[in-house]
């Protein structure tokens, strides 16, 4: 379900939005949603790369599942911060959940 939201943009941001939406032949709303989606992904990548958040939290911020986020990291040439111990702990937690 979509919801209408209003916010303030400065003059430069409005000009960019107008120009970019014309170049892409898309509505301003669609362009804003695309930029927001890309911003979420880049924020997640940056914060994850700095070891400030887990891969699970990063995928949540990006709005994708963990496996998709791992693919995104790969596209940007970023290695996962996961260690062998992380994998072992994940398996233990998975077994607990399955019981």
trRosetta pair geometry for C-beta under 8 A, 3 or more apart (Angstrom, degrees):
i j d omega theta_ij theta_ji phi_ij phi_ji
9 13 3.9 -125 -175 94 106 125
9 14 5.0 136 105 -57 123 80
9 17 7.0 -9 175 -8 168 140
10 13 5.1 93 53 10 68 105
10 14 7.2 -133 99 -6 34 91
11 14 5.8 -57 -150 36 31 111
11 15 6.3 30 155 -18 66 107
12 15 5.7 -55 -148 38 31 111
12 16 6.3 33 154 -19 65 106
13 16 5.6 -52 -146 36 31 112
13 17 6.2 33 154 -20 64 107
14 17 5.7 -55 -147 37 30 112
14 18 6.3 29 155 -18 64 107
15 18 5.8 -55 -146 37 29 110
15 19 6.2 24 158 -14 65 110
16 19 5.9 -61 -145 42 28 106
16 20 5.8 21 162 -15 67 114
17 20 6.0 -56 -135 41 24 106
17 21 6.1 22 164 -18 61 111
17 28 5.5 54 161 -142 110 103
17 31 6.3 147 -154 101 77 134
17 32 6.9 15 -135 -69 121 90
18 21 6.1 -59 -145 37 23 107
18 22 6.5 23 156 -18 60 108
18 28 7.1 -19 -88 -93 51 116
19 22 5.8 -60 -154 36 30 111
19 23 6.3 27 153 -18 66 108
20 23 5.6 -53 -145 37 33 112
20 24 6.1 17 160 -6 67 112
20 31 5.7 134 110 -160 107 144
21 24 6.0 -62 -140 49 29 102
21 26 5.5 -106 -150 77 73 72
21 27 6.4 -26 -159 154 125 15
21 28 4.8 -54 -75 -83 161 59
21 30 7.7 119 -129 62 100 87
21 31 4.5 -109 -87 -20 87 149
22 25 7.3 21 -177 -75 31 44
24 31 6.2 139 55 -93 145 108
26 30 4.4 -105 171 82 115 128
26 31 5.3 138 96 -54 118 87
26 34 7.8 36 121 -6 163 139
27 30 4.7 95 57 6 84 100
27 31 7.0 -150 94 -4 45 87
28 31 5.6 -57 -148 39 34 112
28 32 6.2 36 154 -22 68 105
29 32 5.8 -54 -147 35 29 111
29 33 6.5 28 154 -17 64 106
30 33 5.7 -54 -149 37 33 111
30 34 6.3 33 152 -19 66 106
31 34 5.7 -54 -148 37 32 112
31 35 6.3 30 154 -17 66 106
32 35 5.8 -55 -145 39 30 110
32 36 6.2 32 154 -21 64 107
33 36 5.6 -54 -146 37 30 113
33 37 6.3 33 154 -21 64 105
34 37 5.7 -53 -148 35 30 112
34 38 6.4 26 155 -13 64 107
35 38 5.8 -56 -145 42 31 109
35 39 6.1 37 153 -24 65 108
36 39 5.5 -53 -145 36 30 115
36 40 6.5 35 154 -23 63 101
37 40 5.8 -50 -153 29 30 112
37 41 6.7 27 151 -16 62 105
37 63 6.9 -83 -137 51 80 145
38 41 5.7 -54 -150 36 35 112
38 42 6.2 30 154 -15 68 108
39 42 5.8 -55 -141 41 31 107
39 43 6.1 34 157 -20 65 107
40 43 5.8 -56 -147 37 27 112
40 44 6.3 27 154 -18 63 108
40 61 5.9 -171 -173 151 85 70
40 62 5.4 136 132 -128 94 36
40 63 5.5 37 127 -5 151 110
41 44 5.8 -57 -151 37 29 111
41 45 6.3 29 153 -20 65 106
41 62 4.7 61 -105 -137 59 98
41 63 7.7 -72 -64 35 76 92
41 64 7.7 38 -101 -5 96 123
41 72 6.3 -121 -160 -169 116 151
42 45 5.6 -50 -144 36 33 112
42 46 6.2 33 158 -19 66 107
43 46 5.9 -55 -145 38 28 109
43 47 6.1 19 161 -12 64 112
43 61 6.0 -112 100 155 104 129
43 62 7.9 -176 66 -79 79 66
44 47 6.1 -61 -142 42 25 104
44 48 5.9 23 161 -17 64 114
44 53 7.8 -85 -147 75 65 140
44 58 4.2 115 -174 -167 96 76
44 59 7.1 109 -169 -68 145 20
44 61 4.1 167 -86 86 100 113
44 62 3.9 -73 15 -53 163 93
44 69 7.0 -90 139 -137 139 120
45 48 5.9 -62 -144 41 24 108
45 49 6.0 26 158 -22 64 111
45 58 7.3 96 -72 -167 30 122
45 62 7.6 75 -37 -83 73 123
45 72 7.0 -115 -78 130 111 113
45 73 6.8 166 -122 -98 94 71
45 76 6.2 31 -147 46 145 168
45 78 6.6 152 -160 10 101 164
46 49 5.8 -56 -145 35 25 112
46 50 6.5 17 157 -12 61 110
47 50 5.9 -59 -149 40 30 108
47 52 4.8 -81 -172 63 80 117
47 53 5.0 29 135 12 111 117
47 58 6.5 -175 82 -103 98 94
47 61 7.1 32 48 48 139 170
48 51 7.6 35 176 -77 37 27
48 52 7.5 -97 -79 48 21 74
48 53 5.7 -65 -85 69 63 91
48 54 7.9 -19 -120 119 90 14
48 55 6.5 69 -140 -99 128 55
48 57 8.0 171 -85 80 92 87
48 58 3.9 21 -68 -94 125 149
48 73 7.5 -85 104 -94 143 120
48 78 7.9 97 99 144 110 145
48 81 6.9 -155 171 -2 85 125
49 78 5.8 -81 -95 -145 108 138
51 81 6.0 149 -101 -129 85 155
53 57 4.1 -111 179 88 114 129
53 58 5.3 142 102 -56 117 81
53 61 7.4 55 117 -12 167 135
54 57 4.8 97 53 9 79 99
54 58 6.8 -139 97 -5 42 88
55 58 5.4 -52 -143 38 34 115
55 59 6.3 36 156 -21 66 103
55 66 5.9 71 135 -143 105 102
55 69 6.5 157 -176 103 87 134
55 70 7.3 28 -166 -71 133 86
55 80 6.6 7 -88 -150 140 100
55 81 6.9 -173 -53 47 100 94
55 82 6.4 -24 -20 -56 143 104
56 59 6.0 -54 -149 34 28 107
56 60 6.5 31 150 -20 62 106
56 66 6.1 -30 -99 -88 60 117
57 60 5.4 -53 -151 34 34 116
57 61 6.4 35 151 -19 67 102
58 61 5.7 -51 -148 35 33 110
58 62 6.2 27 154 -13 65 110
58 69 5.9 133 110 -174 98 148
59 62 5.6 -57 -143 44 33 110
59 64 5.5 -94 -161 80 83 71
59 65 6.1 -5 177 160 135 17
59 66 4.6 -101 -40 -88 165 52
59 68 7.1 113 -142 65 110 85
59 69 3.8 -116 -96 -24 90 148
60 63 7.6 34 175 -71 29 34
62 69 5.5 136 51 -104 150 106
62 72 6.9 -173 -167 47 158 166
64 68 3.9 -109 166 93 121 127
64 69 5.2 154 86 -57 112 79
64 72 7.0 116 60 -21 158 135
65 68 4.9 91 56 10 76 105
65 69 7.1 -140 97 -7 37 89
66 69 5.5 -56 -148 36 33 112
66 70 6.4 37 153 -22 66 101
67 70 5.6 -47 -150 31 35 114
67 71 6.7 38 149 -19 62 101
68 71 5.5 -50 -154 34 37 115
68 72 6.5 40 147 -21 66 101
69 72 5.3 -48 -149 33 38 115
69 73 6.5 43 150 -22 66 99
70 73 5.6 -47 -150 32 34 114
70 74 6.5 38 149 -21 62 104
70 80 6.1 -7 -129 -78 95 122
71 74 5.5 -54 -152 34 33 115
71 75 6.6 39 149 -24 65 101
72 75 5.5 -48 -152 29 35 115
72 76 6.7 18 154 -5 64 107
73 76 6.1 -71 -155 46 31 100
73 78 4.4 -92 -168 77 84 100
73 79 7.4 68 152 -152 120 1
73 80 6.3 99 108 -73 159 69
74 77 7.5 40 -174 -75 33 25
74 78 7.5 -99 -65 53 23 62
82 86 4.4 -126 -156 80 79 146
82 87 6.4 84 163 -49 117 83
83 86 4.8 111 50 -1 66 100
83 87 7.4 -127 100 -1 42 84
84 87 5.7 -52 -155 35 37 112
84 88 6.4 38 149 -19 68 105
85 88 5.5 -52 -146 37 35 113
85 89 6.2 35 154 -19 67 105
86 89 5.8 -56 -148 38 29 110
86 90 6.3 34 151 -23 63 106
87 90 5.5 -53 -150 33 32 115
87 91 6.6 32 153 -19 64 103
88 91 5.8 -54 -153 33 32 111
88 92 6.6 33 150 -18 65 104
89 92 5.6 -52 -150 35 35 113
89 93 6.3 33 153 -16 67 106
90 93 5.8 -56 -147 39 31 110
90 94 6.2 35 153 -23 65 107
91 94 5.5 -51 -145 34 31 115
91 95 6.5 34 155 -20 63 103
92 95 5.8 -54 -152 34 30 111
92 96 6.6 31 150 -19 63 104
93 96 5.5 -52 -151 34 35 114
93 97 6.4 35 152 -20 66 104
94 97 5.7 -54 -150 35 32 111
94 98 6.3 29 154 -19 65 109
95 98 5.7 -57 -146 36 31 111
95 99 6.9 44 153 -35 62 97
96 99 6.0 -46 -159 12 33 115
